[in-house]
Amino acid sequence: METLFEKIGNNRTLSQEIEKKIETAILEKKLVPGQKLPTEKELCEMFGVSRTALREALQMLSARGLLYIRKGSGVFVNDFSPRHISRQMRLYLDLNFNKNDVLHLAHVRQMIEPLNARLAAKHRTRQQLEVLEDNLERFRNPEAGPDELAHLDVEFHLNIANATGNPIIPLMMDPVFSLFSKVKVLIVKDLKIRGEFSYRHHRSIFEMIKQKNQDGAFEEMTKHLRRAERDMKLLFKHLEERD
């Protein structure tokens, strides 16, 4: 009878070799999302390894999101939906929150978001326009604090990503926006930038999208993101001076 896994050699550590073999089985669809792996005892026999090496490999695969371990039930292959990938990216950015990564991502935004605005101007629906306009109205609330303003800022940009007509774009941008939400809170608190300032920029972008002016939407988003980058650099300068 053909087994799922063969015994391994000694070129890598045992746990790394087990990890690689299980990963390959998932990529080749020998193991599919939701499928339960053989028991710990069966896996040890298949690989010809100890429980310690197997458990290390399973923990590594679980940390990477390939498997999930349900206590008392066993080990299962994770479901790889686009949302899962987005969550993994968000976790990575949260764990690597630093000045250099923020500025690098600001440059990524300047490459992608003007194109998002252009696509939104071409493809937006009436309902999507209403969602954007509702966001703008909430931006004008004079009592909105830094956290709410940061949330509204991220929401506006994500709404534009949703209006592009390409469902992959918001999945890509969501973790990036999540990181910038934290930066926006700091900017509002440190630089005393209120909602009215962002409102004017967002309103200009919105009007271009509403008019289906693709070039105008591209240009307004470009100007907005360049100003946002200047604000970030000023924020980091202030923080460094305090240290």
C-alpha positions in Angstrom: 0.0 0.0 0.0 1.4 3.4 -1.0 1.9 5.7 1.9 1.4 9.5 2.0 5.0 10.2 3.2 8.3 8.4 2.9 11.1 8.1 5.5 13.4 11.1 5.4 17.2 11.4 5.3 19.6 13.6 7.3 20.5 16.5 5.0 18.4 19.0 7.0 17.2 18.9 10.5 14.4 16.3 10.8 11.8 18.9 11.7 12.7 21.0 8.6 12.5 18.0 6.3 9.1 17.0 7.7 7.9 20.6 7.3 9.0 20.6 3.7 7.4 17.3 2.8 4.0 18.2 4.4 4.1 21.6 2.6 4.8 19.9 -0.7 1.9 17.5 -0.1 -0.4 20.5 0.4 0.9 22.3 -2.7 0.4 19.2 -4.8 -3.1 18.9 -3.4 -2.4 15.5 -1.8 -3.7 17.2 1.3 -6.6 19.6 0.8 -8.1 22.4 2.9 -10.0 21.0 5.8 -8.5 17.6 5.6 -7.3 16.0 8.8 -3.8 14.7 8.9 -3.0 11.1 10.0 -2.5 10.8 13.8 0.8 11.7 15.5 1.7 8.0 15.8 0.9 7.3 12.1 2.9 10.3 11.0 5.9 9.3 13.1 5.8 5.9 11.5 5.5 7.3 8.0 8.4 9.6 8.4 10.5 7.3 10.7 11.0 10.1 13.2 10.5 10.9 16.8 7.4 12.7 18.2 9.6 15.7 19.1 10.8 16.3 15.6 7.2 15.8 14.3 5.7 18.2 16.8 8.3 20.9 15.9 7.4 20.6 12.2 3.7 20.8 12.9 4.2 23.9 15.1 6.2 25.6 12.3 3.5 24.8 9.8 0.8 26.1 12.1 2.8 29.3 12.7 3.0 29.8 8.9 -0.8 29.3 8.6 -0.6 26.1 6.5 -2.0 23.9 9.3 -4.2 24.5 12.3 -4.1 22.3 15.4 -7.4 21.6 17.2 -6.8 20.4 20.7 -8.4 17.0 21.2 -9.3 16.7 17.5 -6.1 16.6 15.6 -4.2 18.6 12.9 -6.0 20.0 9.8 -5.0 21.7 6.6 -5.9 25.4 6.7 -8.3 27.0 4.3 -6.4 29.3 2.0 -8.9 31.9 1.1 -7.8 35.4 -0.1 -8.8 36.8 3.3 -6.5 34.4 5.0 -3.6 35.7 2.9 -4.5 39.2 3.7 -4.5 38.4 7.5 -1.1 36.9 7.2 0.2 40.0 5.5 -1.3 42.2 8.1 0.3 40.2 10.9 3.7 40.6 9.2 3.3 44.3 8.9 2.2 44.6 12.5 5.2 42.7 13.7 7.6 44.7 11.6 6.3 48.2 12.3 9.2 50.6 11.8 10.1 53.8 10.0 11.8 52.3 7.0 9.0 49.9 6.2 6.4 52.6 6.6 8.2 54.8 4.1 8.7 51.9 1.7 5.0 51.2 1.9 4.3 54.9 1.3 6.1 54.6 -2.0 4.2 51.4 -2.9 1.0 53.4 -2.2 2.1 56.1 -4.6 2.6 53.5 -7.3 -0.7 51.7 -6.8 -3.3 54.1 -5.4 -3.4 56.6 -8.3 -4.1 53.7 -10.6 -6.8 52.6 -8.1 -8.4 56.1 -8.4 -8.2 55.9 -12.1 -9.9 52.5 -12.2 -12.5 53.7 -9.7 -13.4 56.6 -11.9 -14.0 54.2 -14.7 -15.9 51.4 -12.9 -17.5 53.0 -9.8 -21.2 52.3 -9.3 -23.8 54.7 -7.9 -23.9 52.7 -4.7 -20.1 53.0 -4.4 -20.3 56.7 -4.8 -22.8 56.9 -2.0 -20.5 54.9 0.3 -17.6 57.3 -0.5 -19.8 60.4 0.1 -21.1 59.0 3.4 -17.5 58.6 4.5 -16.7 62.2 3.5 -19.7 63.5 5.6 -18.5 61.6 8.6 -15.0 63.2 8.1 -16.5 66.6 8.7 -17.6 65.8 12.3 -15.7 68.4 14.4 -15.8 66.1 17.4 -14.0 63.2 15.6 -10.9 62.2 17.5 -7.6 60.9 16.1 -8.7 57.2 16.2 -11.9 57.9 14.3 -10.2 60.2 11.8 -7.6 57.5 11.1 -10.3 54.9 10.7 -12.2 57.1 8.3 -9.1 57.8 6.3 -8.4 54.1 5.8 -12.0 53.5 5.0 -12.0 56.1 2.2 -9.0 54.6 0.5 -10.3 51.0 0.9 -13.7 52.1 -0.6 -11.8 53.4 -3.6 -10.0 50.0 -3.9 -13.4 48.3 -3.7 -14.7 50.5 -6.5 -11.9 49.5 -9.0 -13.9 46.4 -10.1 -10.9 44.2 -9.3 -11.5 42.1 -6.1 -7.8 41.4 -5.6 -6.9 45.0 -5.1 -8.7 45.6 -1.8 -7.3 42.3 -0.5 -3.8 43.5 -1.3 -4.3 46.9 0.1 -6.2 46.1 3.3 -3.1 45.1 5.4 -1.2 48.2 4.1 -4.1 50.5 5.1 -4.2 48.8 8.5 -0.6 49.8 9.1 -1.1 53.4 8.0 -4.1 53.7 10.3 -1.6 53.6 13.2 0.6 56.2 11.5 -2.4 58.4 10.8 -3.3 58.4 14.5 0.2 59.6 15.4 0.2 62.3 12.7 -3.1 63.7 13.8 -1.9 63.8 17.5 1.6 65.1 16.7 1.0 67.5 13.8 -2.4 68.7 14.9 -3.8 67.9 11.5 -7.6 67.9 11.7 -10.3 66.2 9.7 -11.0 69.2 7.5 -7.5 69.0 5.9 -8.0 65.4 4.8 -11.6 66.1 3.9 -10.5 68.7 1.3 -8.0 66.2 -0.3 -10.5 63.4 -0.2 -13.3 65.6 -1.6 -11.1 66.5 -4.6 -10.4 62.8 -5.3 -14.1 62.0 -4.9 -15.2 64.7 -7.4 -12.9 63.3 -10.1 -14.3 59.8 -9.5 -17.8 61.0 -9.5 -17.2 62.8 -12.8 -15.6 59.7 -14.2 -12.5 61.9 -14.9 -9.8 59.1 -14.8 -6.8 61.4 -15.4 -8.1 63.9 -12.8 -8.6 61.1 -10.2 -5.1 59.8 -10.9 -3.6 63.3 -10.4 -5.5 64.2 -7.2 -4.6 60.9 -5.6 -0.9 61.4 -6.5 -0.9 64.9 -4.9 -2.7 63.6 -1.8 -0.2 60.8 -1.3 2.8 63.0 -1.8 1.5 65.3 0.9 0.8 62.3 3.2 4.5 61.2 2.7 5.7 64.7 3.7 3.6 64.5 6.9 5.0 61.1 7.7 8.6 62.3 7.3 7.8 65.3 9.5 6.3 63.0 12.1 9.3 60.8 12.2 11.6 63.8 12.5 9.6 65.0 15.5 9.8 61.6 17.2 13.5 61.4 16.6 14.1 64.8 18.1 12.2 63.8 21.2 14.4 60.7 21.6 
